[in-house]
Amino acid sequence: MVLDILKEKIVEILNVDPNEITEKTTFIGDLCADSLDVYQIILGVEDALQISLDGEDVEQISNVGEAVSLIEKVMAAK
């Protein structure tokens, strides 16, 4: 579920093929996203799941799998 929502936001903001997105896909290297793009993606996920992610934790995210792990961790603590 988290991966699907994250993919949806990535596709929406970066206009990429969802089939190219895996947990190992990097935001900056593979998806050519900049920090603003990543911020917009995270905001979209926060809105969709009604959660709030710590900014410092978000800055440490480099790939989709790390984002999924962080989101799932926050959801579990909710």
Backbone bond lengths (Angstrom), bond angles and torsions (degrees), N, CA, C in turn:
res aa  C-N    CA-C-N  psi(-1)  N-CA   C-N-CA  omega(-1)  CA-C   N-CA-C  phi
1 M - - - 1.442 - - 1.534 111.54 -
2 V 1.324 116.97 -49.15 1.468 120.61 -179.26 1.523 110.17 -62.25
3 L 1.322 116.24 -43.91 1.464 119.74 -179.93 1.521 110.76 -62.22
4 D 1.325 117.14 -40.07 1.464 120.86 179.91 1.530 111.45 -63.64
5 I 1.322 116.59 -44.18 1.471 120.53 179.29 1.527 110.18 -65.64
6 L 1.321 116.26 -42.96 1.461 120.38 178.79 1.528 110.32 -61.73
7 K 1.323 117.00 -45.14 1.468 120.74 177.71 1.522 110.90 -58.92
8 E 1.330 115.56 -43.81 1.461 120.68 -179.54 1.530 110.68 -57.47
9 K 1.327 116.81 -44.39 1.467 121.21 -179.55 1.525 111.03 -69.31
10 I 1.329 117.00 -38.06 1.471 120.48 178.31 1.526 109.90 -62.40
11 V 1.328 116.14 -46.53 1.463 120.94 179.98 1.525 110.45 -62.60
12 E 1.328 115.85 -43.04 1.465 121.77 -179.08 1.532 111.72 -61.07
13 I 1.323 116.84 -42.79 1.465 120.67 -174.35 1.528 112.73 -88.27
14 L 1.324 117.12 -38.70 1.467 119.67 -174.89 1.529 113.45 -100.31
15 N 1.344 116.73 -8.63 1.461 121.29 179.95 1.530 111.91 53.42
16 V 1.327 115.87 53.38 1.461 121.78 178.13 1.529 109.38 -114.02
17 D 1.309 115.95 165.77 1.466 122.09 178.60 1.528 109.06 -73.70
18 P 1.333 118.25 123.18 1.469 120.33 -178.37 1.522 112.96 -62.21
19 N 1.332 117.62 -23.99 1.464 120.87 179.25 1.525 112.54 -71.25
20 E 1.313 117.11 -15.66 1.471 121.40 179.32 1.524 111.73 -87.25
21 I 1.329 117.44 -6.86 1.460 121.23 -175.34 1.527 110.46 -96.95
22 T 1.333 115.21 119.56 1.458 121.68 174.50 1.527 107.50 -125.71
23 E 1.318 116.56 176.93 1.462 119.27 179.34 1.530 111.75 -66.87
24 K 1.324 117.34 -20.04 1.468 120.39 179.83 1.526 112.85 -90.42
25 T 1.319 117.25 -6.20 1.466 122.01 -179.54 1.527 109.95 -65.54
26 T 1.336 115.95 127.64 1.468 119.94 178.48 1.522 109.29 -90.69
27 F 1.335 114.96 145.04 1.459 119.34 -178.64 1.523 111.70 -67.89
28 I 1.314 116.48 -48.10 1.462 119.90 -174.26 1.527 111.42 -81.56
29 G 1.319 118.23 -49.10 1.463 121.42 -177.31 1.510 114.55 -70.89
30 D 1.341 116.90 -53.26 1.463 120.82 -174.86 1.531 113.60 -83.33
31 L 1.313 116.68 -38.26 1.463 120.23 -175.02 1.525 113.39 -99.00
32 C 1.322 116.64 -3.82 1.469 122.59 179.91 1.533 112.40 56.06
33 A 1.327 115.99 35.29 1.467 121.13 178.79 1.525 109.00 -86.14
34 D 1.327 115.55 149.36 1.456 118.76 171.33 1.534 107.75 -103.36
35 S 1.307 116.54 179.89 1.465 119.80 -175.46 1.532 111.99 -63.03
36 L 1.324 117.68 -32.91 1.469 120.60 177.50 1.532 110.70 -66.74
37 D 1.334 116.46 -40.38 1.460 120.28 177.10 1.526 110.92 -60.21
38 V 1.323 116.32 -46.38 1.464 121.04 -179.81 1.527 109.66 -61.82
39 Y 1.313 116.64 -41.86 1.466 121.37 178.58 1.533 110.35 -60.23
40 Q 1.326 117.30 -44.24 1.467 121.44 179.65 1.532 111.02 -64.90
41 I 1.312 116.72 -39.93 1.466 121.04 177.94 1.521 109.92 -61.88
42 I 1.330 116.24 -47.54 1.466 120.96 -179.27 1.525 110.56 -63.51
43 L 1.327 117.98 -41.67 1.471 120.49 177.17 1.525 111.05 -59.46
44 G 1.319 116.37 -41.48 1.458 120.58 178.70 1.514 112.28 -62.87
45 V 1.325 116.14 -40.80 1.465 120.92 178.45 1.530 110.44 -67.89
46 E 1.333 116.10 -42.09 1.471 119.77 177.86 1.528 110.73 -58.88
47 D 1.322 116.39 -44.42 1.465 120.68 179.02 1.528 111.11 -63.61
48 A 1.321 116.44 -45.49 1.463 121.17 -177.10 1.528 112.22 -63.89
49 L 1.334 116.03 -37.21 1.469 120.34 -176.12 1.523 113.20 -101.56
50 Q 1.318 116.69 -2.69 1.463 123.13 -178.16 1.531 111.91 53.09
51 I 1.338 113.65 53.29 1.461 121.34 176.77 1.518 108.22 -128.68
52 S 1.324 115.45 172.44 1.458 121.04 176.16 1.523 108.67 -133.70
53 L 1.310 116.41 124.67 1.463 121.73 -179.74 1.516 109.98 -100.63
54 D 1.304 116.33 143.04 1.461 122.53 178.57 1.530 109.41 -70.05
55 G 1.324 116.18 131.53 1.461 121.52 -178.06 1.511 114.07 -57.82
56 E 1.324 117.00 -39.10 1.469 120.16 179.23 1.518 110.99 -66.34
57 D 1.334 116.82 -37.37 1.469 120.01 177.69 1.526 110.35 -66.63
58 V 1.319 116.23 -40.51 1.463 120.90 -179.43 1.527 110.33 -62.86
59 E 1.319 117.53 -37.99 1.469 121.23 -179.96 1.525 112.19 -62.96
60 Q 1.323 117.70 -22.69 1.465 121.82 -178.44 1.529 112.81 -85.18
61 I 1.317 117.32 -10.19 1.465 121.56 -177.77 1.526 109.95 -72.84
62 S 1.339 115.46 128.61 1.463 118.33 176.55 1.528 111.81 -119.33
63 N 1.341 116.98 -24.02 1.462 118.12 179.23 1.528 111.40 -135.85
64 V 1.303 115.41 172.49 1.461 121.84 -175.75 1.530 111.34 -62.76
65 G 1.317 117.48 -40.22 1.458 121.32 -179.71 1.525 112.22 -61.90
66 E 1.318 116.82 -39.73 1.469 120.58 177.44 1.526 110.46 -65.30
67 A 1.318 116.62 -38.22 1.467 120.55 178.22 1.527 110.09 -64.76
68 V 1.323 116.82 -44.19 1.468 121.18 179.10 1.523 109.95 -60.53
69 S 1.330 117.44 -45.18 1.469 121.28 179.90 1.522 111.68 -60.55
70 L 1.323 116.54 -44.73 1.458 120.82 179.76 1.528 110.62 -63.16
71 I 1.312 116.70 -45.67 1.461 120.88 -179.13 1.525 110.47 -62.77
72 E 1.333 116.83 -44.21 1.467 120.31 179.91 1.524 110.98 -64.48
73 K 1.330 116.98 -36.73 1.461 121.12 178.40 1.535 110.48 -63.77
74 V 1.311 116.32 -44.49 1.474 120.75 179.43 1.521 110.25 -66.00
75 M 1.313 117.18 -40.22 1.469 120.67 179.54 1.530 111.38 -65.33
76 A 1.319 116.94 -37.44 1.466 120.84 -179.98 1.521 111.61 -67.65
77 A 1.338 115.89 -31.81 1.461 120.39 -178.80 1.523 112.17 -83.32
78 K 1.305 116.74 -8.82 1.464 122.82 -176.09 1.518 112.11 -70.48
